[in-house]
Structures are given as C-alpha cells and as structure tokens.
Amino acid sequence: MALRGHANIQGGTDVPTLYDLLAGYMPQPTALPQPQPDSEHVPGYITWGTKTDAHANAQSQQTLQEYIDTAGQKLGWWSNMPAYIRSLLQAWYGEAANEEEGNTSYRWLPKVTGDHSHLATTYDILAGKVQGYFLFGQNPAAGSTDARLQRKALEQLDWMVVRDLYEIETAAFWYKEAIPHLDRVDPGKIKTEVFLLPAAASTEKEGSFTNTQRLVQWRDKAIDPSGDARSDLWFVYHLGKRLKELYAGSKDPKDRPLQALTWEYDRAEPETGSRILDEPDAELVLKEINGYYVRPPDQTDTGGSKVYTLRDGPHVPNFTALKSDGSTNRASADPQGRPWSERKKYIWWDEEQRKWTGYDVPDFPVTRPPDYTPSPGATGMDAHSGSDPFIMKPDGKGWLFVPKGLKDGPLPAHYEPAESPVHNALYQQQSNPAAKYFQGKPYNRLAAVGDENYPIVITTYRLTEHHVSGAMTRWLPWLNALQPALFAEISPELAAEKNIKHGDWMIISTPRGEIDARAMVTKRMRPLLIKGRAVHQIGVPFHWGYQGKATGSITNDLAHMVLEPNVSIEEAKAFTCNIQPGRLP
C-alpha cells in the first residue's frame, strides 16, 4: 500500500505548479495585504494565539528591486537571484521584460495575497469568489479531503472545464448523488456549466517526468490519442494562441501582458506518423525549462549582435552556467579537499593543478582552494570559505533547522492530530498551533479531543491496483477484478466488540459524513494501548466513487479540512470515527 504522495512533486516545483513559487524555487511576489487575524483560526481548544495571514507582514514587493531586496540574499549562490528573475521575465515576455528596468513585466506577475492552494481555495469557491475552474487530471469531488465540501463548492461556480479520460465524479457532480439520503442533487438548481473535454493518456503524449531524485526522464508517445482527445500541452498551448489572437488588437493596458507573452512552441514539422498535425513541440518546452543561451556564451550583452531564439539557441550545458537551483557536490570532499571515501570519491582538490577535479563538474568556484578564507564584507560566493559545502545557504553550512521559511518549528515536536481520542502525552499543546483548522466553516465540524462519539482512529491510504481517486483505474475490468470494492480493515478485537464479521457491511461515520464498506477483519490492524486503555484503529483506501465500472462510497467524505501550515497539505492520515454494522439507506 502506498502512502499519499506523488512521484512528480519535484517536477511540480521546477516547472512550477505551486502557487507561491516561480520557476527555480524563486518565491512568487506578494501584494502586501493588511495584517488581520484569520477568523477561522481563532484560539480554541485545539490551537492558541491570534494568527494572521502568512503574508501579512511581508515587506513591500511592489517593484522588481524591492522583490530582489526582500526575497533574495546577498551571500551564497542565491546572490544570483537578480539574474534568475530577469532571465525568467525575458523568457516569458521577450523584449518587453527590459521596459522600465524590468518593472513593467514584473508588475504583470500575479501577486500572492494569502493561501491560494487548491484546498484553501475551496472555501473561496463556496463563497462565490471564484467563477471558473480548470481541472487537469484532478477529481476533487472524490479525491480531495472533505469531498462533500468539494462538491458543495463546485455548485457555486459559473463554469468548469474538466479534462480527463472518463466522466469522473467531478464532471458528473451536478446530476449524480454521492450520498442520496443526505444530499439530494437537483440539476435545475445548480448553475455550474461543465465542459468535459477528452484528454490523452500518459502513453498517448510525449513529455518529461521529474522524480524526487531530480532525475529527468523523457517519455516518448506510443500512440495517438483516439478521436478528439488531445494532450494537456495541446490544450493549454492552443488556448493561449486563441487568447493572444483575440486580444492582439486591444488597446486596453490590462491586455498588454497577454500580448507580450512569448508563446511559440509550434513544431518545425508535424510529428512523423501522427494524424495530429498541430501538436506543439514538448522538447521546446523542456528546453525553456532547462535554459538556453540568448547570446553566444562568449558574447557580452553589448559586445555583439548575435541573438538566439528558443528554437535555435544552444542549451545551457550545466548547473554552473545556468546559475540556477541545485545541490552542491563540494560535500563529497572533506574540509581539506580530500575524498571522504576512495571508493565513493566524486570530486577533489588537485594541488598541482590548483583546481578542483574529479568525475563531476564542480558547482562552485573551480579554482577556490580548500583553505580560502573570505575577506570581511564579501558577498555572493566570495563570502563562502573553501570548505563551505552548502552553496545555497547564506553561510555555506549545513543546518539542523531553518531560521526562516517554515511556519512552524524550527525543531520537530510531537502534536496529536486535530482529531484524537487522547490528549498529548508529551506537551500541554495538543495539536499544531500553526495549522489551518477552518473552525466554524461549513461542512468541517471537528470532533473534540476524546469525543466518546468518535473514539476510533481512522487512517486512509492507497492500493497498488488503483490510482488516487480511481479516475483512471475504476474503468479497467482487470484492475477491478483485483480490487473490486471499497473495504475497511479492522482488528479482530474491534470486530468482536462491534459484532461485525469478515465480509459484513459496516457504516463508518465522522462529524463530516458517513460511508459504508465491506469489513476486512485482519490482524494487521492492532489495538493500541494508551494510558491503560485500548484505542482501536481502522484503515480505509480512498479509490472509489459513484462513477466507473466499480463504484463505492467516497472515503474522503469522512475526512476534515485541516491543513498543515507550510504548503497546505491535508491531515487525512489520522482522524477519528465510529463504526457500526449495516448499510446506508
């Protein structure tokens, strides 16, 4: 069984797809909102202290220079940030990036005003603050935490575009009921206009895949997608082209960013053997992510006339030339420049040549000796000594904890989950005081600590045979034959206590909702002995819904909307529930 997560998170940060990051881990600029407490995070039995928006006390970033001064640093490799952001703006906006010393294009970048993550945005959708929604391979109606809340929020949209292989729960929420006895669906009262567009499967499109180890893998297309199905790249690229054509003649200043946007990813020639003649060139996209030379490497900005485009520009060959994000290989040698291990030696200092050498390209000054000592007031990489191995840190040292950036910490501490049958045995503080609890918000009632109505711990997980909400796998008969239905793993002790036999139907309930599932009585789930009393736990996968060839209750209807404070990941691995034999109406 796989825990929640995804192998492509590293690629998501490189591209980037996170709302608070630009490419290369540069932070998204902020718009400096006024400090004010978040009402849903008021002090209570779970948390303490008045909280303010994470960006409320940010320094002004209204100009490009203010952004560089407040988001960058003067010591270490990140001193190159001015070059990073200017290169990014030029890649996105071409020559327009040079207007007003870069401030024109910088103003076009979206500014962060709070938590814009998918889950936190759900409440903005519910409140009618979001009109449109694009969903690429996502299924919040079944796959997101507090799924009932997700479906209620979808009803408030004006329009939604769903691109997927099948009509998933999110595309059908407006006319199909997930919980007939609790939520009656009336299509005549739901205003959301849903556009379901056929998407290409992973084998029907080419592109790159970046895994957690930062290994970039290229995937060739095996076959054309059928019918009108197209790749996500095709959809986004041609949507962008149509928008640029639509606003090409506009005189409205707000349309200038779209007009200036560089958007040229056409293939030089159609793909050989493909019937799709207008598929964009994914290799050009990868080339732009990697970096390419605008001018020859030996030509200064003013010393020559040769200018490259994305199509003909040479690739930036390595990390040191790109001056972008990466890890250091100086740590493979000891402070004196000798390999820590002859068997594992990577790079080392060659005293005769007076430079670093080895099996890799050094990602720090190649002629800097191990005994180099920076002079007072040095900046950039000159501020690091010859033995400092961590070039991304301002002091070049390895850190046991970070002094800034994290919204909790700086050192690990044990907190109980937001819902727990027991009090914290280590600290007076019960749960993470920095987490986002959305107290008092609709469809998110939390059980109190030790609530007798919900005494059982529940954890959710994935199965090998299905993928996340099952949007790709519940339509495949072979996989359904291996895992045909939703089940809940319970211990023999809990089964005996609740009079539930192996294979029986059982109802699982939380303050957010209830589902039914088959009971799998197994010794894998063992009672916990905490302060002299038995605490039972159950495990439930979350791959089913009301669409597909194999259907079942939506496990995420049970989960709450509690998010950790840094990147708003849901706390769906541990909460509380109760069970009883039987089925829902």
Buried (B, 14 or more C-beta within 10 A) or exposed (E): EEEBEEEBBBBEBBBBEBBBBBBBBBBBBBBBBEEEBBEBBBEEEBBBEEBBBBBBEBEEBBBBBBBBBBBBBEBBBBBBBBEBBBBBBBBBBBEBBBBEEBBBBBBBBEBBEBBBBBBBBBBBBBEEEBEEBBBBBBBBBBBBBBBBBBBBBBBBBEEBBBBBBBBBBBBBBBEBBBBEEEEEBEEEEBEBEBEBBBBBBBEBBBBBBBBEEEEBEEEEBEEBBEEEBBBBBBBBBBEBBEBBEEBEEEEEEEBBBBBBBBBBBBBEEEBEEEEBEEBBBBBBBBBBBBBBBBBBEEBEEEEEEEEEEBEEBEEBEEBBEBBBBBEBBBBBBBEEBEBEEEEEBBBBBEEEEEBBEBEEBBBBBBEBBBEBEBEEEBEBBBBBBBBBBBBBBBEBEEEEEEEEEEBBBEEEEEBBBBBBBBEBEEEEBBBBBBBBBBBEBBBBEBBBBEBEEBBBBBBBBBBEBBBBBBBBBBBBEEBBEEBBEBBBBBBBBBBEBBEBEEEBEBBBBBBBBBBBBBBBBBEEBBBEEEEEEBBBBBBBBBBBBBBBEBBBBBBBBBBBBBBBBBBBBBBBBBBBBBBEBEEBE
